[in-house]
Amino acid sequence: MSLAVTLRTTADTITGEIDAALLSVARVMNQVRVHAKLRADAGVDLDRAGAAVLYKLLVESESLRLCDLAERLGIDSPAVTRKVQQLEQLGLLSRSADPEDGRASRLVLTREGRRTIERLLAARRSWLEGLLAEWPAADRREFARLLHLFSSTIEHDVETRHGH
């Protein structure tokens, strides 16, 4: 076997291992029982779709129009409308008139909505801290650095190739 073939096979194996690990992480993180555990630890009653809406409003740090929220979540507007109505009834978000378009409204987290998503995020961070507790500090730092690098790379790729 030539060196080029050996190097290619090694690269394929490494990429395959990364792919398998990413699929495993995504599968576990999206399990209903993981969300249920985090909800219980946080002491909040919020489904995954509601958490996604609140999280997006939190990280955007601004009010969003419903159509913009739907686009950023990659979900059709009618589904987001139903979830927003539910969250509004629960007092987790509110609507205000859009100053640029009187027909539209803007969505913003309420104090209770911010508290709810922050508690859920704190529960997730606590869970992750427990998972990584046995790792040496240098490994945790390197993992964080590489994961951040990968996250930035994939976000950039999606934004530049697929527009957003």
C-alpha positions in Angstrom: 0.0 0.0 0.0 1.4 3.4 -1.0 1.9 6.2 1.5 -0.8 8.3 -0.2 -3.4 5.4 0.1 -2.4 4.9 3.8 -2.8 8.6 4.6 -6.1 8.7 2.8 -7.4 5.7 4.7 -6.2 7.2 8.0 -8.0 10.5 7.1 -11.2 8.6 6.2 -11.0 6.7 9.4 -10.6 9.9 11.5 -13.4 11.6 9.6 -15.6 8.6 10.2 -14.8 8.6 13.9 -15.7 12.3 14.1 -18.9 11.7 12.2 -19.9 8.8 14.4 -19.2 10.8 17.5 -21.2 13.8 16.3 -24.1 11.6 15.4 -23.9 10.1 18.9 -23.8 13.5 20.6 -26.7 14.8 18.5 -28.8 11.7 19.3 -28.2 11.9 23.0 -28.7 15.6 23.3 -32.0 15.4 21.4 -33.5 12.6 23.5 -36.7 13.4 25.3 -35.4 11.9 28.5 -32.3 14.2 28.5 -34.6 17.3 28.1 -36.9 15.9 30.8 -33.9 15.5 33.2 -32.7 19.0 32.5 -36.3 20.4 33.0 -36.6 18.6 36.3 -33.2 19.8 37.5 -34.0 23.4 36.5 -37.5 23.2 38.0 -39.2 24.4 34.8 -42.0 23.1 32.7 -40.9 23.8 29.1 -40.9 21.5 26.1 -38.0 21.4 23.7 -39.7 23.5 21.1 -40.5 26.2 23.7 -36.9 26.0 24.9 -35.6 26.6 21.3 -37.8 29.7 20.9 -36.8 31.2 24.3 -33.1 30.3 23.6 -33.2 32.0 20.2 -34.7 35.2 21.7 -32.1 35.1 24.5 -29.1 34.8 22.2 -30.4 37.3 19.7 -30.4 39.9 22.5 -33.2 41.8 20.7 -36.8 41.5 19.8 -37.6 39.5 16.7 -40.5 39.5 14.2 -42.2 36.1 14.1 -41.1 35.5 10.5 -37.5 36.2 11.4 -37.7 33.9 14.4 -39.1 31.1 12.2 -36.3 31.6 9.7 -33.6 31.5 12.4 -35.1 28.3 13.8 -35.6 26.7 10.4 -39.2 26.1 11.1 -42.3 27.1 9.2 -44.2 30.2 10.5 -47.5 28.5 11.4 -45.6 26.1 13.8 -43.7 29.0 15.4 -47.0 31.0 15.6 -48.6 28.2 17.7 -45.6 27.9 20.0 -45.3 31.6 20.4 -49.0 31.8 21.3 -48.5 29.1 23.9 -45.4 30.8 25.4 -47.2 34.2 25.4 -50.1 32.6 27.4 -47.6 31.2 29.9 -46.1 34.7 30.3 -42.7 33.7 28.9 -42.7 36.2 26.0 -44.6 39.2 24.9 -45.4 41.0 21.7 -45.0 44.7 20.9 -45.8 46.7 17.8 -43.1 46.7 15.1 -42.1 50.4 14.6 -41.0 49.6 11.1 -44.2 47.7 10.1 -47.4 48.5 11.9 -48.9 45.2 10.7 -46.2 43.1 12.3 -45.3 42.6 16.0 -42.0 41.9 17.6 -41.4 39.2 20.2 -39.3 39.7 23.3 -38.6 37.6 26.4 -40.4 38.5 29.6 -38.5 38.5 32.9 -40.1 35.1 33.6 -39.1 33.8 30.1 -35.5 34.9 30.6 -35.4 33.3 34.1 -36.9 30.1 32.7 -34.4 29.7 29.8 -31.5 30.7 32.1 -32.4 28.1 34.6 -32.6 25.4 31.9 -29.2 26.5 30.5 -27.7 26.4 34.0 -29.0 22.9 34.5 -27.4 21.9 31.2 -24.1 23.5 32.2 -24.2 21.7 35.5 -24.9 18.4 33.7 -22.0 19.0 31.4 -19.7 19.9 34.3 -20.6 16.6 35.9 -19.8 14.7 32.7 -16.4 16.4 32.4 -15.5 16.4 36.1 -13.0 13.5 35.7 -11.3 15.0 32.7 -8.0 16.8 33.4 -8.3 20.6 33.2 -6.0 20.7 30.1 -8.2 18.2 28.3 -11.3 20.2 29.1 -9.7 23.4 27.8 -8.5 21.7 24.6 -11.9 20.1 24.0 -13.6 23.5 24.5 -11.1 25.1 22.1 -11.6 22.5 19.4 -15.3 22.3 19.8 -15.5 26.1 19.5 -13.3 26.0 16.4 -15.5 23.3 14.9 -18.7 25.2 15.7 -17.4 28.4 14.1 -16.3 26.5 11.1 -19.6 24.7 10.5 -21.6 27.9 11.2 -19.4 29.8 8.7 -19.9 27.1 6.1 -23.6 27.0 6.4 -23.9 30.8 6.3 -21.6 31.2 3.2 -22.7 28.1 1.2 -26.4 28.1 2.1 -27.1 31.7 2.8 -28.6 33.0 5.9 
